[in-house]
Amino acid sequence: MKDTAQLSAGWSLEHDGTRLPAQVPGCVHTDLLAADRIPDPFIGQNEREIAWVGRRAWTYTRDLAAAQTSTGTHERTDLVFDGLDTVAAVRLDGTELGRTRNMHRSYRFDVTGRAGELSVTFDSAYDEAAAVRAAVGERPNAYPEPFQYLRKMACSFGWDWGPTVVTAGMWRPVRLERWSTARLARVRPLVTVDGTRGRVELRVDLERTAAGAGRRLTAQATVAGAAARAETDGDLLTLVLDVPDVRLWWPRGYGEQPLYDVELTLSADGRPLDSWRHRVGFRTVEIDRTADEHGTGCTFVVNGTRMFVRGVNWIPDDVLPSRVTPERYRTRLQQTADAHVDLVRVWGGGLYEDDAFYDTCDELGLMVWQDFPFACAAYPEEQPLRGEVEAEARENVVRLMPHPSLVVWNGNNENLWGFRDWDWEASLAGNSWGEGYYLGLLPRVVAESDPTRPYMAGSPWSGSWDHHPNDPDHGTHHSWEVWNRQDYTEYRAHVPRFVAEFGWQAPPAYATLRRALPGERLAPDSPGMLHHQKAEDGNGKLNRGAARHFALPEDDFDRWHYLTQLVQARAVATGIEHWRANWPRCAGTILWQINDCWPVSSWAAIDGDGRPKPLYHELRRLYADRLLTLQPGADGPELVLVNQGGTPWSCDVTLRLMRADGTLAARVSLGLTAPPREVLRLRVPPEVTPATGSAKEYLVADADGLRALHFEARDHEFAYPQPRFEVAVETIGQGRDTVDIVVTAQTLVRDLLLQADRIAPDARAGSGPTTLLPGESTRIRLHGARGAGANAVRAALFCVEPA
């Protein structure tokens, strides 16, 4: 049987004539940080101090003893790199084994019987990009860095939420594999299901040693009690496993996620040579692109069930991706699932993530939309890039195809849109820009390697050049005009068929800022805050967005911080509530974005230190199966019950017309039922409808513990009373780390928020913004705030105040 030995220890990094200890997997930055040779790029403005790291070559070395590469009872020893970032020369005892130029691929070299110093030298990614640009010509992009000229994580070069930290190193594991006769070079499991009968078709490519050429080999496979056997004296095998009575894998919220172990063994004369094991799930998936009176749809259909997708966009969780462990993946994805998300889009400026990411999504029922790594640029289609693109696509499609969570491949992020709208055509002067990848090469690779999944050419994409690429009435749509130029209420002006990107910025949690900007007097425009704001005119958009609703305070950072975080939550709520209320015309929203790769003001719901923003808590409400909302209508507000559950939602809805002073003007109760996976919409009765433009009354709807509010006037126009409330702290259990904060309102208290990390950096609250009517109480569970008293809690409580 094949023998494997990890090469994680014993590496050194050459730096200024010395050798520093190196960790594999890792990168130059992590090794220099560990040796205290560079400052943390996440702190203050240190990013600028470490820019030189990405502009020079680096060499890693270690000894490879003869005993390690000698085959012993095996015929061959391979040196395997699961990931090299990016342009590298691999040498053993001074002899070059090969060169690499793609972060997204793995590499294998025959080192049988060879020994000596093993070195991996990484050239500067900037130098490689310059050489490719000189060879193929200039191409436009949305950012000033040259990421489109090499196959590397694009956001290494910075983005409008990320720092410029251009990495190099062995970012995935390195190992030796010893084997004889033959090995399993590639296994493609085509998993299908018809009713309750599942099928796993294993298409196997073999690699043989010289001595193994022509030998008769046997492959045996099992799954869920089914077995198959095949023999060959060539290099290809196919085994078919028919599995009766399989249980279907369902997305989160629609059913369970049963997974089945597939085991494949290759042998010769009864002697096992190699094995392959993976979990699979049985489910069907398609995207319904049917044309109708509204345009061209984009509806995900899983196991025959049409879905409104409740999605989030995912960026690399760290700009130094080797630091993202399986445990960190699980933490972030569990947070995502806990917010009732059912789809994660892996964005095209990042990575094909580690297997641990997809394993966790399989278990949690999180569907994965996987972009191929192309984003916001014109990509040359000439060599050497074209061959690299095809090789990486074929490898990663096969690597990821066992995962039932993976439901769609997408060709690129915004490049088709960019070609049409970003003034590329003139500068391209007829040169290639990537269209051949998205409409030719990549769909062919998916069709040949993994025909069980749908492919989309890009996001946004209307389906053909017959429509504008970002036409909201056709296919997928990116909604960025609102954040960039408009008030968030303008989300209600359109009903796109599928909103694949939209979002609103806010600063990270207070404790995250304090850690990232030590000693700085925090202000919206303080040096560190501006450095950790990467979006073009980001603070201007933040301030204008908040000023449309609130009187922004002068020289009060805490108040500004609360209001901008609140506006982020409200903006996203406005969009999602409107679009969910328009199901099935709109069939999904994918929030930009769930996570951050460092501490920064951004669109994320979870900041770079892993702390949830108020938006995260709001997302839990917005993406729950049952959503109660009040929507503006042509004849006054409308009550909407969105039921994405599989059973009817029958409830009593109480509608109250309230005055600003806290008195009740009118009340109506309605008994309503929303059918499964449908939307119930009706006009609010006139007796509880606020007067048009009223600044002194508002509408409240309550049902099954859910609440919706409707204000005719904006916050800075509404006659809010000065908020008054009482605070009590109740200890939970024997310890003092968990307490309940009980807030009782004496007036209207709108969007009450406990910023728990202001009490203690590790403290966390169990809920986000909450509106209380006079006499109502709320109970906020607070974890990790040992000994918190009422004064400390009150200082961390914020709410809307009169202008």
Long-range contacts (C-beta under 8 A, 24 or more apart in sequence): 1-272, 1-273, 1-274, 1-275, 2-74, 2-177, 2-178, 2-179, 2-183, 2-273, 2-274, 2-275, 3-74, 3-177, 3-178, 3-179, 4-175, 4-176, 4-177, 4-178, 5-68, 5-175, 5-176, 5-178, 6-173, 6-174, 6-175, 7-62, 7-79, 7-174, 7-175, 7-176, 8-173, 8-174, 10-62, 10-63, 11-60, 11-61, 11-62, 11-170, 12-60, 12-61, 12-62, 13-58, 13-59, 13-60, 14-58, 14-59, 14-60, 14-61, 15-58, 19-61, 22-60, 24-60, 24-169, 24-170, 24-173, 24-174, 25-83, 25-169, 25-170, 25-171, 25-172, 25-173, 25-174, 25-322, 26-169, 26-170, 26-171, 26-322, 27-85, 27-167, 27-168, 27-169, 27-170, 27-171, 27-320, 27-322, 28-53, 28-58, 28-122, 28-167, 28-168, 28-169, 29-53, 29-165, 29-167, 29-169, 29-320, 30-169, 30-320, 30-322, 30-323, 31-169, 41-163, 41-165, 41-319, 41-598, 42-163, 42-516, 42-598, 42-599, 42-608, 43-515, 43-516, 43-517, 43-518, 44-516, 44-517, 44-518, 44-520, 44-528, 44-531, 45-527, 45-528, 45-531, 47-163, 47-164, 47-165, 47-531, 50-165, 51-164, 53-165, 53-166, 54-124, 54-125, 54-126, 54-156, 54-164, 54-165, 54-166, 54-167, 54-168, 55-124, 55-126, 55-166, 56-124, 57-121, 57-122, 57-123, 57-124, 58-121, 58-122, 58-168, 58-169, 59-119, 59-120, 59-121, 59-122, 60-119, 60-120, 60-121, 60-122, 60-169, 60-170, 61-117, 61-118, 61-119, 61-120, 62-117, 62-118, 63-116, 63-117, 63-118, 64-92, 64-111, 64-114, 64-115, 64-116, 64-117, 64-118, 65-115, 66-113, 66-115, 68-115, 68-176, 69-111, 69-112, 69-113, 69-114, 69-115, 69-176, 70-113, 71-112, 71-113, 71-178, 71-180, 72-178, 73-180, 74-178, 74-179, 74-180, 75-112, 75-179, 75-180, 75-181, 75-209, 75-211, 75-212, 76-110, 76-112, 76-178, 76-179, 76-180, 76-209, 77-110, 77-111, 77-112, 77-113, 77-176, 77-177, 77-178, 78-108, 78-109, 78-110, 78-111, 78-176, 78-177, 78-178, 78-179, 79-108, 79-109, 79-110, 79-111, 79-118, 79-174, 79-176, 80-106, 80-107, 80-108, 80-109, 80-174, 80-175, 80-176, 80-177, 81-106, 81-107, 81-108, 81-170, 81-172, 81-174, 82-106, 82-172, 82-173, 82-174, 82-175, 83-170, 83-171, 83-172, 83-173, 84-120, 84-122, 84-170, 84-171, 85-122, 85-152, 85-153, 85-167, 85-168, 85-169, 85-170, 85-171, 86-122, 86-125, 86-128, 86-150, 86-151, 86-152, 86-168, 87-122, 87-123, 87-124, 87-125, 87-127, 87-128, 87-150, 88-120, 88-121, 88-122, 88-123, 89-120, 89-121, 89-123, 90-118, 90-119, 90-120, 91-117, 91-118, 91-119, 91-120, 91-121, 92-116, 92-117, 92-118, 92-119, 93-117, 101-128, 101-150, 101-151, 101-384, 101-388, 102-151, 102-152, 102-388, 102-391, 102-392, 103-151, 103-152, 103-153, 103-171, 103-351, 104-151, 104-351, 104-352, 104-373, 104-392, 104-395, 104-396, 105-151, 105-388, 105-391, 105-392, 105-395, 106-172, 106-395, 111-176, 120-170, 122-168, 122-169, 124-168, 125-150, 125-152, 125-156, 125-166, 125-168, 126-166, 132-380, 132-384, 132-385, 135-382, 136-380, 136-382, 136-385, 136-431, 137-380, 137-431, 138-427, 139-377, 139-378, 139-379, 139-380, 139-428, 139-431, 139-433, 140-377, 140-378, 140-418, 140-422, 140-423, 140-424, 140-427, 140-428, 141-376, 141-377, 141-378, 142-376, 142-377, 142-414, 142-418, 142-422, 143-376, 143-377, 147-349, 147-377, 148-377, 148-378, 148-379, 148-380, 149-380, 149-385, 150-385, 151-373, 151-385, 151-388, 151-389, 151-392, 153-316, 153-321, 153-349, 153-350, 153-351, 153-373, 154-348, 154-349, 154-350, 154-373, 154-375, 154-376, 154-377, 155-315, 155-316, 155-319, 155-349, 155-350, 155-597, 156-319, 158-534, 159-315, 159-349, 159-534, 160-534, 160-535, 160-536, 160-538, 161-315, 161-534, 161-535, 161-593, 161-596, 161-597, 161-600, 161-602, 161-603, 161-604, 162-315, 162-319, 162-534, 162-597, 162-598, 162-600, 163-319, 163-534, 163-597, 163-598, 163-600, 165-319, 165-320, 167-319, 167-320, 167-321, 169-322, 171-321, 171-322, 172-322, 172-354, 179-209, 179-273, 179-274, 180-209, 180-211, 180-212, 180-273, 181-208, 181-209, 181-211, 181-212, 181-215, 181-217, 181-268, 181-273, 182-206, 182-207, 182-208, 182-209, 182-212, 182-215, 182-217, 182-266, 182-268, 182-273, 182-274, 183-207, 183-266, 183-273, 183-274, 184-264, 184-266, 184-274, 184-275, 184-276, 186-398, 187-264, 187-276, 187-278, 187-398, 188-398, 188-401, 188-449, 188-450, 189-262, 189-278, 189-280, 189-401, 189-402, 190-401, 190-450, 190-451, 190-452, 191-280, 191-281, 191-282, 191-402, 191-404, 191-452, 192-282, 192-284, 192-452, 193-246, 193-248, 193-282, 193-283, 193-284, 196-244, 196-245, 196-246, 196-248, 197-242, 197-243, 197-244, 197-245, 197-246, 198-224, 198-242, 198-243, 198-244, 198-246, 198-260, 198-282, 199-240, 199-241, 199-242, 199-243, 200-226, 200-240, 200-241, 200-243, 200-262, 200-280, 201-238, 201-239, 201-240, 201-241, 202-228, 202-237, 202-238, 202-239, 202-240, 202-241, 202-262, 202-264, 203-236, 203-237, 203-238, 204-236, 204-237, 204-238, 204-239, 204-264, 204-266, 205-235, 205-236, 206-232, 206-234, 206-235, 206-236, 206-237, 206-266, 207-235, 208-235, 212-268, 215-268, 216-268, 217-266, 217-267, 217-268, 217-273, 218-266, 218-267, 218-268, 219-264, 219-265, 219-266, 219-267, 220-264, 220-265, 220-267, 221-262, 221-263, 221-264, 221-265, 222-262, 222-263, 223-260, 223-261, 223-262, 223-263, 223-280, 224-260, 239-264, 243-282, 246-282, 247-282, 248-282, 248-283, 248-303, 249-281, 249-282, 249-283, 249-362, 249-365, 249-404, 250-283, 250-302, 250-303, 250-365, 251-302, 251-307, 251-342, 251-343, 251-365, 251-366, 251-367, 252-337, 252-340, 252-341, 252-342, 252-364, 252-365, 252-366, 253-310, 253-340, 253-342, 253-365, 253-625, 253-644, 253-645, 254-302, 254-303, 254-305, 254-307, 254-342, 254-365, 254-646, 255-303, 256-365, 257-281, 257-362, 257-363, 257-364, 257-365, 257-404, 258-282, 259-362, 259-363, 259-404, 262-402, 278-402, 279-359, 279-362, 279-402, 280-402, 280-404, 281-362, 281-403, 281-404, 281-405, 282-404, 283-404, 285-407, 285-408, 285-453, 285-454, 286-454, 287-408, 287-454, 287-456, 289-463, 289-475, 294-473, 294-495, 294-497, 294-585, 295-471, 295-473, 295-474, 295-497, 296-462, 296-463, 296-467, 296-473, 296-474, 296-475, 296-497, 297-497, 297-587, 298-475, 298-476, 298-497, 298-498, 298-587, 298-588, 299-498, 299-584, 299-587, 299-588, 300-343, 300-367, 300-407, 300-408, 300-587, 300-588, 302-367, 302-407, 305-677, 306-584, 306-587, 306-677, 307-342, 307-587, 307-588, 308-580, 308-583, 308-584, 308-586, 308-587, 308-588, 308-644, 309-342, 309-343, 309-367, 309-498, 309-587, 309-588, 309-589, 309-590, 310-340, 310-341, 310-342, 310-343, 310-588, 310-589, 310-623, 310-644, 311-341, 311-342, 311-343, 311-344, 311-345, 311-367, 311-369, 311-588, 311-589, 311-590, 311-591, 312-336, 312-339, 312-341, 312-343, 312-344, 312-345, 312-590, 312-591, 312-593, 312-594, 312-605, 312-619, 313-344, 313-345, 313-347, 313-501, 313-590, 313-591, 313-592, 313-593, 313-594, 314-344, 314-345, 314-346, 314-347, 314-350, 314-353, 314-593, 314-594, 314-595, 315-347, 315-349, 315-350, 315-593, 315-595, 315-596, 315-597, 316-350, 316-351, 316-597, 317-595, 317-597, 318-597, 318-598, 319-597, 319-598, 321-351, 324-354, 325-356, 326-354, 326-356, 326-359, 326-360, 329-353, 329-354, 329-356, 329-357, 329-360, 330-356, 330-360, 331-610, 332-594, 332-595, 332-606, 332-610, 333-357, 333-360, 333-361, 333-364, 333-366, 334-360, 334-364, 335-594, 335-606, 335-610, 335-612, 335-616, 336-366, 336-594, 337-364, 337-365, 337-366, 338-620, 339-605, 339-616, 339-619, 339-620, 339-623, 340-619, 340-620, 340-623, 340-624, 340-625, 341-366, 341-594, 341-619, 341-623, 342-366, 342-367, 342-623, 343-367, 343-368, 343-369, 343-407, 343-588, 343-590, 344-368, 344-369, 344-594, 345-369, 345-371, 345-410, 345-459, 345-500, 345-590, 346-370, 346-371, 347-371, 347-375, 347-413, 347-593, 348-372, 348-373, 348-374, 348-375, 348-410, 348-412, 348-413, 349-373, 349-375, 349-376, 349-413, 352-392, 352-396, 352-399, 352-400, 355-399, 358-400, 358-403, 358-405, 358-406, 359-403, 361-403, 361-405, 361-406, 362-403, 362-404, 362-405, 365-405, 366-405, 367-405, 367-406, 367-407, 368-403, 368-405, 368-406, 368-407, 369-407, 369-408, 369-410, 369-590, 370-400, 370-406, 370-408, 370-409, 370-410, 371-410, 371-411, 371-412, 371-413, 371-459, 372-409, 372-410, 372-411, 372-412, 372-437, 372-442, 374-411, 374-412, 374-413, 374-415, 374-434, 374-437, 374-438, 375-412, 375-413, 375-414, 375-415, 376-413, 376-414, 376-415, 376-418, 377-415, 377-418, 377-434, 378-415, 378-418, 378-419, 378-424, 378-428, 378-431, 378-433, 378-434, 379-415, 379-432, 379-433, 379-434, 379-437, 380-431, 380-432, 380-433, 381-432, 381-433, 381-434, 381-436, 381-437, 382-432, 386-441, 389-437, 389-441, 390-441, 390-445, 393-441, 393-442, 393-445, 394-445, 394-449, 397-445, 397-446, 397-449, 397-450, 398-449, 398-450, 401-449, 401-450, 401-452, 401-453, 406-453, 407-453, 407-454, 408-453, 408-454, 408-455, 408-456, 409-442, 409-446, 409-450, 409-453, 409-454, 409-455, 409-456, 410-455, 410-456, 410-457, 410-458, 410-459, 411-437, 411-438, 411-439, 411-442, 411-443, 411-455, 411-456, 411-457, 411-458, 412-437, 412-438, 412-457, 412-458, 412-459, 413-458, 413-459, 414-458, 414-459, 414-460, 414-478, 415-458, 416-457, 416-458, 416-460, 416-461, 416-469, 417-458, 417-460, 417-461, 417-469, 417-470, 417-478, 419-469, 420-468, 420-469, 420-470, 421-469, 421-470, 459-500, 459-501, 460-500, 460-501, 472-496, 472-497, 473-497, 476-500, 478-502, 479-575, 482-571, 482-575, 483-541, 483-545, 483-571, 483-603, 484-541, 487-545, 487-548, 488-545, 488-567, 488-570, 488-571, 488-574, 488-575, 489-574, 491-571, 491-574, 491-575, 491-578, 491-579, 492-574, 492-578, 492-631, 492-632, 495-578, 495-579, 495-582, 495-585, 495-586, 496-579, 496-586, 497-585, 497-586, 497-587, 498-586, 498-587, 498-588, 499-575, 499-579, 499-586, 499-588, 499-589, 499-590, 500-588, 500-590, 501-590, 501-592, 502-572, 502-575, 502-589, 502-591, 502-592, 503-572, 503-591, 503-592, 503-593, 503-603, 504-545, 504-567, 504-568, 504-571, 504-572, 504-603, 505-535, 505-538, 505-541, 505-542, 505-564, 505-568, 505-601, 505-602, 505-603, 506-542, 506-564, 506-565, 506-567, 506-568, 506-569, 506-601, 506-602, 506-603, 506-613, 506-614, 506-615, 507-542, 507-561, 507-564, 507-565, 507-601, 508-596, 508-599, 508-600, 508-601, 508-602, 508-604, 508-607, 508-608, 508-609, 508-611, 508-613, 509-607, 509-609, 509-611, 509-612, 509-613, 509-755, 509-757, 510-558, 510-561, 510-755, 510-757, 510-758, 511-609, 511-611, 511-757, 511-758, 511-761, 512-599, 512-607, 512-608, 512-609, 512-611, 512-757, 513-599, 514-761, 515-599, 515-609, 515-761, 516-599, 516-608, 516-609, 522-557, 522-561, 523-555, 523-557, 524-557, 524-560, 529-601, 532-598, 532-599, 532-600, 532-601, 533-600, 533-601, 534-600, 534-602, 535-601, 535-602, 538-601, 539-601, 542-567, 542-601, 545-571, 548-714, 549-714, 549-715, 549-716, 550-715, 550-716, 550-800, 550-803, 551-716, 551-803, 558-798, 559-798, 562-753, 562-755, 562-798, 565-613, 565-614, 565-615, 565-753, 566-614, 566-751, 566-753, 566-769, 566-800, 568-603, 568-613, 568-614, 568-615, 569-613, 569-614, 569-615, 569-617, 569-618, 569-768, 569-769, 572-615, 572-618, 572-619, 572-622, 573-618, 573-621, 573-622, 576-622, 576-623, 577-622, 577-627, 577-629, 577-631, 577-640, 578-631, 580-622, 580-627, 580-629, 580-642, 580-679, 581-629, 581-631, 581-640, 581-642, 581-679, 581-681, 582-679, 583-642, 583-678, 583-679, 591-619, 611-757, 611-764, 612-764, 612-768, 614-753, 614-768, 614-769, 615-768, 616-768, 617-767, 617-768, 617-769, 618-768, 618-769, 620-768, 621-706, 626-674, 626-704, 626-706, 627-706, 628-653, 628-701, 628-702, 628-703, 628-704, 628-706, 628-707, 628-708, 629-708, 630-684, 630-699, 630-701, 630-708, 630-709, 630-710, 631-681, 632-710, 633-683, 635-683, 636-683, 636-684, 636-686, 636-689, 637-683, 637-684, 637-689, 637-690, 637-699, 637-710, 638-681, 638-682, 638-683, 638-684, 639-670, 639-681, 639-682, 639-683, 639-684, 639-701, 639-708, 640-679, 640-680, 640-681, 641-672, 641-674, 641-679, 641-680, 641-681, 641-703, 642-674, 642-679, 643-674, 643-675, 643-676, 643-677, 643-678, 643-679, 643-680, 644-677, 645-676, 645-677, 646-676, 646-677, 647-676, 648-673, 648-674, 648-675, 648-676, 649-673, 649-674, 649-704, 651-703, 651-704, 652-703, 653-701, 653-702, 653-703, 654-701, 654-702, 654-703, 655-684, 655-685, 655-688, 655-699, 655-700, 655-701, 656-688, 656-699, 656-700, 656-701, 656-702, 657-687, 657-688, 657-689, 657-690, 657-697, 657-698, 657-699, 658-697, 658-698, 658-699, 658-700, 658-748, 658-773, 659-696, 659-697, 660-695, 660-696, 660-697, 660-698, 660-718, 660-719, 660-720, 660-721, 660-748, 661-721, 662-721, 662-747, 662-748, 662-773, 662-774, 665-697, 672-703, 684-710, 695-719, 700-773, 707-771, 709-771, 715-750, 715-800, 715-803, 716-803, 717-803, 719-802, 720-748, 720-750, 720-800, 720-801, 720-802, 720-803, 721-747, 721-748, 721-802, 722-747, 722-801, 722-802, 723-747, 723-748, 723-749, 723-750, 723-799, 723-800, 723-801, 724-749, 725-749, 725-752, 725-772, 725-799, 727-790, 727-793, 727-794, 727-797, 728-790, 729-788, 729-789, 729-790, 729-793, 732-781, 735-786, 736-786, 736-787, 737-783, 737-784, 737-785, 737-786, 738-781, 738-782, 738-783, 738-784, 739-781, 739-782, 739-785, 739-788, 740-779, 740-780, 740-781, 740-782, 741-765, 741-779, 741-780, 741-781, 741-782, 741-793, 742-777, 742-778, 742-779, 742-780, 743-772, 743-777, 743-778, 743-780, 743-797, 744-775, 744-776, 744-777, 745-772, 745-773, 745-774, 745-775, 745-776, 745-777, 746-774, 746-775, 747-774, 748-772, 748-773, 748-774, 749-799, 750-799, 750-800, 751-799, 751-800, 752-778, 752-797, 752-798, 752-799, 753-797, 753-798, 753-799, 754-780, 754-782, 754-793, 754-796, 754-797, 755-796, 755-797, 755-798, 756-782, 756-783, 756-784, 756-785, 756-796, 758-795, 758-796, 759-785, 759-788, 759-792, 759-793, 759-796, 760-784, 760-785, 760-786, 760-788, 763-788
